[in-house]
């Protein structure tokens, strides 16, 4: 019969440190184990102190912080050449990670490009739509070119001259009317609004129009 797994805080933390075999603070351990085990910060610190006192883990003090790590006596002694081989393997694995990350980045870019691209059927539909637009525009252009009612540059210039003349006259008459109204209002006992209503004066604002620029 196999031994039941220790799910208490000391047991879980001991297994975690032995498996990771790297130094951690109490806060790091509590955060890393929080998803699987809801150990509070107090429970984690208490378990670490117990394990350290029992000699099952090691602790080091750096300023105001304690660092905990697995007892290295339990692990076999590794020769220098084995350490060098492991270091080389780590370098190779890191290089492999970088290469794979680059490949993934390139594939992701290609995937986004393909996702945003139009498929053949969509391109055919867009082509037909553009052709229809071009045909409609060509037909409209031909109609304008062949029309006998096309405005010549001279006629257009004449229209603009009349427009300028009418706008100037509009402004002049409005200014004259405003001056006369202001003169009357100096001796009028009521408000301007009442005077307008009494006389029946309609303003540009009443018809929501403004004098255009010229």
C-alpha distance (Angstrom), angle and dihedral (degrees) to the residues before:
residue distance angle dihedral
X1 . . .
X2 3.81 . .
X3 3.78 121.4 .
X4 3.83 114.1 -101.0
X5 3.79 115.0 -109.3
X6 3.80 114.1 -102.6
X7 3.83 106.8 -121.9
X8 3.80 96.2 172.8
X9 3.79 117.5 114.2
X10 3.84 94.3 -103.5
X11 3.81 92.5 46.2
X12 3.80 95.1 47.2
X13 3.80 93.1 45.1
X14 3.81 92.9 47.2
X15 3.82 91.5 51.7
X16 3.80 90.4 46.4
X17 3.81 95.1 51.4
X18 3.81 92.5 44.6
X19 3.80 91.5 49.2
X20 3.82 95.8 45.9
X21 3.82 94.9 36.9
X22 3.78 94.1 -162.8
X23 3.82 134.2 106.3
X24 3.80 121.8 -89.1
X25 3.78 138.1 173.8
X26 3.81 120.3 -126.9
X27 3.80 89.6 -105.9
X28 3.82 91.5 52.0
X29 3.79 92.0 50.6
X30 3.80 93.2 47.2
X31 3.82 91.0 49.6
X32 3.81 94.9 45.8
X33 3.80 93.4 49.3
X34 3.79 96.1 40.1
X35 3.82 95.4 94.4
X36 3.81 94.2 56.7
X37 3.80 101.5 25.5
X38 3.79 124.3 32.8
X39 3.79 95.1 -146.0
X40 3.77 114.1 159.8
X41 3.80 122.0 -132.2
X42 3.82 91.7 -106.4
X43 3.81 92.6 51.9
X44 3.81 91.4 49.2
X45 3.82 93.5 49.9
X46 3.79 91.2 46.9
X47 3.82 91.7 49.7
X48 3.82 92.2 48.2
X49 3.81 92.1 50.2
X50 3.82 89.8 49.7
X51 3.81 93.0 49.1
X52 3.81 91.7 47.0
X53 3.81 92.5 49.7
X54 3.79 90.2 49.4
X55 3.82 90.0 51.4
X56 3.80 93.3 -120.5
X57 3.82 91.9 120.4
X58 3.80 135.4 18.5
X59 3.79 128.6 -122.2
X60 3.79 133.2 -161.5
X61 3.79 127.8 -167.7
X62 3.80 118.8 -137.8
X63 3.79 109.3 -179.4
X64 3.80 106.2 -58.9
X65 3.79 94.6 -16.2
X66 3.79 131.3 84.3
X67 3.78 122.9 -147.3
X68 3.80 121.5 -157.2
X69 3.80 129.0 -160.9
X70 3.79 140.9 162.6
X71 3.79 120.9 -76.3
X72 3.80 102.8 -100.5
X73 3.83 93.1 -154.0
X74 3.79 89.6 80.8
X75 3.80 93.5 60.8
X76 3.83 123.2 79.7
X77 3.78 117.8 -105.8
X78 3.79 111.5 -100.4
X79 3.80 119.6 -146.3
X80 3.80 120.6 -125.9
X81 3.78 93.0 -110.7
X82 3.80 90.1 52.7
X83 3.81 89.8 51.4
X84 3.78 90.0 51.2
X85 3.80 90.0 49.8
X86 3.79 90.1 50.3
X87 3.81 91.6 48.2
X88 3.79 89.9 51.1
X89 3.78 90.5 48.4
X90 3.81 89.7 51.2
X91 3.81 90.2 52.0
X92 3.80 90.8 49.7
X93 3.80 92.4 47.1
X94 3.81 91.7 49.3
X95 3.79 89.7 50.2
X96 3.78 89.5 49.7
X97 3.80 89.9 51.0
X98 3.81 91.3 52.5
X99 3.81 91.4 49.0
X100 3.80 92.2 48.4
X101 3.81 90.8 47.7
X102 3.80 89.7 53.1
X103 3.80 91.2 49.2
X104 3.80 90.6 49.0
X105 3.81 90.2 49.3
X106 3.81 91.7 51.9
X107 3.80 92.0 46.3
X108 3.79 90.9 48.5
X109 3.81 90.7 51.8
X110 3.81 90.5 49.0
X111 3.80 90.8 48.0
X112 3.80 92.5 51.7
X113 3.79 89.7 49.1
X114 3.79 92.1 51.1
X115 3.79 92.1 44.8
X116 3.81 91.8 53.5
X117 3.81 93.5 44.5
X118 3.78 121.7 96.8
X119 3.79 118.8 -113.0
X120 3.81 120.9 -124.3
X121 3.81 94.8 -96.6
X122 3.81 91.7 50.5
X123 3.81 90.6 49.6
X124 3.80 91.0 50.9
X125 3.80 91.0 51.1
X126 3.82 92.4 47.3
X127 3.82 90.5 48.6
X128 3.80 91.7 52.6
X129 3.79 91.2 48.2
X130 3.81 92.4 51.2
X131 3.80 90.9 47.9
X132 3.80 90.2 52.2
X133 3.82 90.5 49.6
X134 3.80 91.1 49.5
X135 3.82 91.5 50.0
X136 3.80 91.5 50.0
X137 3.80 92.0 49.0
X138 3.82 92.5 47.3
X139 3.79 90.1 50.2
X140 3.79 91.2 49.8
X141 3.81 91.3 48.0
X142 3.79 92.0 50.7
X143 3.79 90.2 49.2
X144 3.79 91.0 53.1
X145 3.81 92.8 46.3
X146 3.82 93.2 49.6
X147 3.78 95.5 42.0
X148 3.80 117.7 112.8
X149 3.81 90.8 -151.6
X150 3.79 95.7 68.4
X151 3.81 111.5 137.4
X152 3.78 113.2 -123.4
X153 3.83 121.3 -137.0
X154 3.81 89.1 -110.4
X155 3.79 92.7 53.8
X156 3.78 90.9 46.4
X157 3.81 90.6 51.8
X158 3.80 90.2 50.1
X159 3.80 91.6 52.4
X160 3.81 90.9 51.8
X161 3.81 90.8 50.3
X162 3.80 91.2 53.2
X163 3.79 90.1 47.4
X164 3.81 91.6 54.4
X165 3.79 90.2 48.5
X166 3.80 93.8 50.0
X167 3.80 93.6 46.7
X168 3.80 91.3 51.4
X169 3.80 90.3 49.4
X170 3.81 90.5 48.7
X171 3.79 90.7 54.1
X172 3.82 93.3 45.4
X173 3.79 93.8 51.3
X174 3.78 92.9 44.4
X175 3.80 90.1 52.2
X176 3.83 91.1 49.3
X177 3.80 91.9 49.0
X178 3.80 91.8 48.1
X179 3.80 91.7 50.7
X180 3.81 92.0 50.8
X181 3.80 92.9 46.8
X182 3.81 91.6 49.4
X183 3.82 89.9 51.3
X184 3.81 91.4 51.8
X185 3.81 92.9 45.9
X186 3.82 91.1 57.5
X187 3.81 88.6 74.4
X188 3.82 98.7 26.4
X189 3.82 112.7 111.2
X190 3.80 96.6 -150.0
X191 3.81 136.6 56.4
X192 3.81 126.9 -72.8
X193 3.82 90.3 -112.9
X194 3.80 91.2 54.4
X195 3.81 90.8 48.3
X196 3.80 91.4 51.6
X197 3.81 90.8 50.6
X198 3.78 93.1 45.8
X199 3.80 94.9 49.3
X200 3.82 95.0 35.5
X201 3.80 98.2 -120.6
X202 3.81 116.4 169.5
X203 3.80 118.6 -160.0
X204 3.80 133.4 -157.1
X205 3.79 88.7 -105.8
X206 3.80 90.5 57.4
X207 3.80 88.7 60.3
X208 3.83 93.7 36.8
X209 3.79 94.5 -120.6
X210 3.78 131.7 133.6
X211 3.77 132.1 -162.7
X212 3.82 107.0 -97.8
X213 3.78 122.5 -125.8
X214 3.80 118.3 -106.6
